[in-house]
């Protein structure tokens, strides 16, 4: 049985969660700088009107 204080374990968990959040943030910033967004790509430029005109 380990002698881990629950408060120490909670602190370690919080630090790990913070590190993970930092990694995710950095990755998101790198992708933004590189311009690799899911919605980027060729646009069809048809406009919002999909139906016949004049109705």
Residue pairs with C-beta under 8 A, 6 or more apart in sequence:
31 37
